[in-house]
Amino acid sequence: NPLVYTEDGQRTRLQDYASASGATPLVDALNKRSLFVERVTDISRPGREHPVTADDVAFIQFSSGSTSTPKGVVLTHRNVLTNIHAIIERGLFSERDVSLSWMPLTHDMGLIGFHLCMLAANIEHTIMDTRLFSRRPLLWLEEASRIGATLLSSPNFGYKHFLKLYEAKGLDGLDLSRVRLLFNGAEPISVPLCERFMKEMQRFGLAQTAMYPVYGLAEASLAVSLPEPGQPYHSVTVERASLAVGHPAVPIPRGSARGLELMVVGKPIRDCEVRVADDEDRPLATGTVGHLQIRGGNVTSGYVGLSKDQQPLTADGWLRTGDLGFLTVPEGELVITGRQKEIIFVN
């Protein structure tokens, strides 16, 4: 029975949904526990500081639900701040940066990566309505050019959505020369799509080192691995048949019909350890495909509402991410090869 702080427009949409779906009693009960922003008339009075400790729960962040039912990830202040400090450190964020994001604040990349990180690093940041990006994706880089953004972000599909309209309508007069990092995460990353996007945007001064492929998940607060800034992104091509758990990933020439090209997503950030394990949670050698497991100050203690034996934790305290991958030899960089579940991506 949580208290809800929201806006009248959201309440109206919920009410309409409830009428159509027979959930009116639920929404009526929710309204009684709601505070609406439009009804707050006096913001001049000082608030009362809440005495908080590092291990108190900061918020419950739901996983995306793209491959299963969304789960409530419990994050403490220590989890979130540990991750924020590590992201700022690896990304070399400074007060000279300017960021722009259309990622929704209901998503960890939007909320933590491009809002809380920016606040902590004292970075001027602009948030663009996600629905506006959906309708007018070209406006994203037009605005980035106008404000001189140095930090941008999008999942793989966003670059594809942008290019679809760009190739139909075109753009002129952009200046993307100040863009330092173009975060690409939250879903599988297509190397050919990155190459296409970078090639098209090169004419506007976008540096080839700007594309910044990353890996993370809600259970890690946000980030697990990030590349070193200023380095060109790179990929590896491996034999498809070698990607079974417990097998070494076999490199083969790019373009081979037997090959699968996979993006390299950097090294683990500070205070977050990564290991690759077999089906019995035993660590595997570098270069071997296995289950990705994480632990560290940024990693959740578990999901809300699940018993201890339902939590995705190994006997020795590592969190099972559900992702498969390997660490490159000899650099130790992370490559994601897929999900533990049998999943077919369509369109």
C-alpha positions in Angstrom: 0.0 0.0 0.0 2.5 2.7 -1.1 1.8 6.4 -1.0 1.9 7.9 -4.5 3.1 11.3 -5.6 1.9 12.0 -9.1 0.1 14.4 -11.4 -3.6 14.9 -12.2 -3.1 13.9 -15.8 -1.7 10.5 -14.8 -4.7 10.0 -12.4 -7.1 10.8 -15.2 -5.4 8.3 -17.5 -5.5 5.6 -14.8 -9.2 6.4 -14.2 -10.0 5.9 -17.9 -8.0 2.7 -18.0 -9.8 1.5 -14.8 -13.3 2.2 -16.3 -12.4 0.2 -19.4 -10.8 -2.7 -17.6 -13.0 -3.1 -14.5 -10.3 -2.0 -12.1 -12.1 1.1 -10.8 -12.0 -0.1 -7.1 -8.2 -0.5 -7.3 -7.7 3.0 -8.7 -10.2 4.6 -6.2 -8.2 3.0 -3.4 -5.0 4.4 -5.0 -6.4 7.9 -5.3 -7.0 8.0 -1.5 -3.2 7.3 -1.0 -2.1 9.9 -3.6 -0.7 13.4 -3.4 -1.0 15.4 -6.6 1.6 17.9 -7.6 -0.9 20.4 -8.8 -2.4 20.6 -5.3 0.9 21.6 -3.6 0.5 25.3 -3.1 3.2 26.3 -0.7 6.8 25.2 -1.4 8.4 28.0 0.5 8.4 26.2 3.9 11.7 24.3 4.7 11.3 20.5 4.7 12.4 18.2 7.5 15.6 16.3 6.8 15.2 12.6 6.9 17.9 10.8 9.0 19.2 8.2 6.6 22.0 5.6 6.7 24.0 4.2 3.8 22.2 0.8 4.0 18.7 2.1 4.1 16.6 1.4 1.0 16.8 4.3 -1.4 14.2 3.0 -3.8 12.9 -0.2 -5.5 13.8 -0.2 -9.2 11.9 -2.5 -11.4 13.8 -4.5 -14.1 12.7 -3.8 -17.6 10.7 -7.0 -18.1 11.9 -7.4 -21.6 12.8 -11.0 -21.1 10.6 -11.9 -18.0 8.1 -10.4 -15.6 9.6 -7.2 -14.1 11.2 -7.7 -10.7 11.5 -5.1 -7.9 15.3 -4.6 -7.4 16.0 -3.3 -3.9 18.7 -0.6 -4.0 20.2 1.0 -0.9 21.8 4.5 -0.8 25.2 2.7 -0.7 24.4 0.7 -3.9 23.3 3.8 -5.9 26.1 6.1 -4.7 28.8 3.4 -5.2 27.7 3.0 -8.8 27.3 6.8 -9.4 30.9 7.4 -8.2 32.3 4.6 -10.3 30.5 5.8 -13.5 31.7 9.4 -12.9 35.3 8.1 -12.5 35.4 5.8 -15.5 33.5 8.2 -17.8 35.7 11.1 -16.7 32.7 13.3 -16.0 33.4 16.9 -15.1 31.6 20.2 -14.6 32.7 21.1 -18.2 30.3 18.4 -19.6 26.8 19.1 -20.9 24.4 16.2 -21.1 21.1 15.6 -23.0 18.9 12.5 -22.5 15.5 11.3 -23.8 15.7 8.2 -21.7 12.6 8.0 -19.4 13.2 8.5 -15.7 11.4 5.2 -15.1 14.5 3.5 -16.6 17.8 3.1 -14.7 19.8 4.6 -17.6 17.6 7.7 -17.6 17.2 8.0 -13.8 20.6 7.1 -12.5 22.9 7.4 -15.6 21.6 10.7 -17.0 20.0 12.4 -14.0 21.5 11.3 -10.7 25.0 11.0 -12.1 24.7 14.4 -13.6 23.5 16.0 -10.3 26.4 14.3 -8.4 29.0 15.6 -10.9 27.4 19.1 -11.1 26.8 18.7 -14.8 24.3 20.9 -16.7 21.8 18.5 -18.1 18.7 18.6 -20.2 16.0 16.0 -20.2 13.9 15.5 -23.4 10.4 14.0 -23.2 10.6 10.3 -24.4 7.4 10.7 -26.3 8.9 13.7 -28.2 11.8 11.6 -29.2 9.5 8.9 -30.4 7.6 11.4 -32.6 10.5 13.6 -33.7 13.8 11.6 -33.3 15.8 14.2 -35.4 15.1 16.8 -32.7 17.4 14.8 -30.4 20.6 15.7 -32.2 19.3 19.1 -33.3 19.0 19.9 -29.6 22.4 18.3 -28.8 24.0 20.6 -31.5 22.2 23.7 -30.1 23.3 23.2 -26.5 26.7 21.8 -27.2 26.1 18.5 -25.5 29.1 16.4 -24.7 27.2 13.4 -23.2 24.4 11.6 -25.0 22.7 8.2 -24.6 20.4 5.8 -26.4 19.7 2.0 -26.5 20.3 0.3 -29.9 16.8 0.8 -31.1 17.0 4.6 -30.7 19.9 4.9 -33.2 17.9 2.8 -35.6 14.8 5.0 -35.1 16.8 8.1 -35.6 18.5 6.8 -38.8 15.1 5.7 -40.3 13.8 9.3 -40.3 17.2 10.8 -41.0 17.6 8.8 -44.2 14.1 9.9 -45.3 14.3 13.6 -44.4 17.9 14.5 -43.8 19.4 17.1 -41.5 21.6 20.2 -42.1 23.8 22.4 -40.0 24.4 20.2 -37.1 27.6 20.5 -35.0 28.3 17.4 -33.0 32.0 18.1 -32.6 31.6 18.5 -28.8 30.0 15.1 -28.2 32.5 13.2 -26.1 30.6 10.0 -25.2 27.5 8.5 -26.9 26.4 5.8 -24.4 24.9 2.7 -26.1 23.4 0.1 -23.7 20.2 -1.3 -22.2 19.8 -3.9 -25.0 21.9 -6.0 -27.4 24.2 -3.7 -29.5 24.4 -4.1 -33.3 27.9 -3.4 -34.6 26.7 -2.7 -38.2 24.1 -0.3 -36.8 26.8 1.6 -34.8 29.0 1.8 -37.9 26.1 3.1 -40.0 25.2 5.7 -37.5 28.8 6.9 -37.0 29.4 7.1 -40.7 26.3 9.2 -41.3 27.1 11.6 -38.4 30.8 12.0 -39.2 29.9 14.8 -41.6 28.6 16.8 -38.6 31.9 16.4 -36.8 31.0 13.5 -34.5 34.3 11.9 -33.4 34.7 8.2 -34.1 35.8 7.6 -30.5 32.4 9.0 -29.2 30.4 5.7 -29.6 30.5 4.2 -26.1 29.1 0.6 -25.8 28.3 -0.3 -22.2 26.8 -3.1 -20.1 24.7 -3.0 -17.0 21.4 -4.1 -15.4 19.0 -2.9 -12.8 20.4 -5.4 -10.3 23.8 -3.5 -10.5 22.1 -0.2 -9.8 23.0 0.5 -13.4 26.6 0.0 -14.8 28.7 -3.1 -14.7 31.3 -2.4 -17.4 32.3 0.7 -19.3 35.2 1.2 -21.8 38.0 3.7 -21.3 36.9 7.0 -22.8 38.6 8.3 -26.0 39.2 4.9 -27.5 37.5 3.6 -30.7 34.8 1.0 -30.0 35.7 -2.5 -31.2 34.1 -5.9 -31.7 35.1 -9.5 -31.9 33.9 -12.1 -34.4 33.6 -15.6 -33.0 32.4 -19.0 -34.3 28.7 -19.3 -33.6 29.0 -23.0 -32.7 31.6 -22.2 -30.0 29.3 -20.2 -27.8 28.0 -23.0 -25.5 28.5 -22.6 -21.8 31.9 -24.0 -20.8 33.4 -23.7 -24.3 36.2 -21.3 -25.3 34.9 -18.6 -27.7 36.8 -19.3 -31.0 37.8 -16.1 -32.9 37.4 -16.3 -36.7 37.8 -13.7 -39.5 35.1 -11.0 -39.7 32.5 -11.6 -42.4 32.6 -15.4 -42.1 29.3 -17.1 -42.6 30.0 -19.1 -39.5 30.8 -16.1 -37.4 28.9 -13.8 -35.0 30.1 -10.3 -34.5 29.8 -9.1 -31.0 30.5 -5.7 -29.4 33.1 -5.4 -26.7 31.6 -3.5 -23.7 34.6 -2.5 -21.7 36.0 -3.6 -18.3 34.2 -3.9 -15.0 34.1 -0.5 -13.2 35.4 0.1 -9.7 33.6 -1.8 -6.8 31.9 -4.2 -9.2 33.4 -7.6 -9.8 32.5 -9.9 -12.7 33.0 -13.6 -13.1 32.1 -16.1 -15.7 30.8 -19.4 -14.3 29.6 -22.8 -15.5 26.2 -24.3 -14.8 27.3 -25.3 -11.3 28.5 -21.7 -10.5 32.2 -22.7 -10.8 34.5 -20.0 -12.2 35.7 -20.5 -15.8 38.9 -19.5 -17.5 39.2 -16.1 -19.3 38.0 -16.6 -22.9 35.4 -19.2 -22.0 31.7 -18.6 -22.4 29.6 -18.9 -19.3 27.0 -17.3 -17.0 27.8 -13.7 -16.0 27.8 -13.2 -12.3 28.5 -10.0 -10.3 29.1 -8.8 -6.8 30.1 -5.5 -5.2 29.0 -2.4 -3.5 26.6 -1.5 -6.3 24.9 -4.9 -6.5 21.4 -5.4 -5.0 20.8 -7.7 -2.0 17.8 -9.2 -3.9 14.3 -8.7 -5.2 11.4 -7.4 -3.0 8.8 -10.0 -2.1 10.8 -13.1 -2.9 12.0 -15.6 -0.3 15.7 -16.3 0.3 15.7 -19.4 -1.9 14.1 -17.5 -4.7 16.8 -14.9 -4.9 19.2 -15.1 -7.8 22.3 -15.5 -5.6 24.9 -18.3 -5.6 26.0 -20.0 -2.4 29.1 -17.9 -2.2 27.2 -14.6 -2.7 27.4 -13.7 -6.4 24.3 -12.5 -8.2 23.3 -14.4 -11.4 22.5 -11.8 -14.1 20.9 -14.3 -16.5 23.3 -13.1 -19.2 25.9 -15.2 -21.0 29.3 -13.9 -22.1 33.1 -14.1 -21.8 36.1 -12.0 -21.0 38.6 -11.4 -23.8 42.1 -12.7 -23.8 44.4 -11.1 -22.6 42.6 -7.7 -22.1 39.8 -9.0 -19.8 37.1 -7.0 -21.6 33.5 -8.1 -21.4 31.6 -9.5 -24.4 27.9 -10.4 -24.0 26.8 -13.4 -26.1 23.2 -13.8 -25.2 20.7 -14.7 -22.4 20.6 -17.9 -20.4 17.0 -18.4 -21.5 16.0 -19.6 -25.0 15.0 -16.3 -26.7 14.3 -15.4 -30.3 14.4 -11.7 -31.1 11.9 -10.7 -33.8 12.2 -7.3 -35.4 
